[in-house]
Amino acid sequence: MARSKDKTPKPPKKPGRIKQMWQVFQMTRRYDSNIVWIMILGFLVPVLISVALALTLSPGNVLTIILWAISGVLAGSLVMLIVLGRRAEKAAYSQIEGQPGAVGAVLRSSLKRGWVGSEMPVAVNGKTQDAVYRAVGRGGVVLISEGPKTRTQRMLDDERRRVAKVGGNVTVTVIAVGPDADAVPLHKLARRLTRIKPTLTKAEVLAVNNRLTSMTTKLPIPKGVDPLKARPQRG
């Protein structure tokens, strides 16, 4: 009898680029009802500008008009993809905004190059689930509060003093993410960090981050565990 050959199951095939974009669009449309019209507008504006320029600069030249129109289509497609990416990011963050650990998710996935952050908070209130996160970059040390300012101010003050002892004269910036009117929306947090004026070199960023990391007390929230289930340590 012929010995049957064992066939190893093939790994699931990854969706193509077009299918991924369609899935992103479908997800975004569920949370952003205006995405279709905004994308259409983003596509048409460059096309209309290109055609208008072609008719103004080269009237009667069919070839030039066609080339301008093609350039407008390419520019419109690029603008449409940029709009989709921005709106999709906003829609994705809107699903977790207000939940414990949302800031950590941003620091884990959306930090720009040159910044170092952790999804784990450096301070947390086990009763209210308010937390303070830390990021270090060319702009110095940034403390990010998650929760109402009235409840996170004490943790921020304690962490600021801790940074001053370890980091010396390093610039410390405080950003609030929460229900307050002047708080930074979750989807704008990563971009807000990039706007901070650089004060440190790359080597200084690494040195400051290492010193702060070595002095940070480990919190009783293991990685991967829901912060809602964390209990405050008893004295």
Secondary structure, DSSP 8 states (H G I E B T S, - for coil): ----------------HHHHHHHHHHHHHHH-TTHHHHHHHHHHHHHHHHHHHHHHHSTT-HHHHHHHHHHHHHHHHHHHHHHHHHHHHHHHHHHHTTSTTHHHHHHHH---TT-EE-SS-SEE-TTT--EEEEEEETTEEEEEEES-HHHHHHHHHHHHHHHHHHHTT--EEEEEESSSTTS--GGGHHHHHHTS---S-HHHHHHHHHHHHHH----S--TTS-GGG------
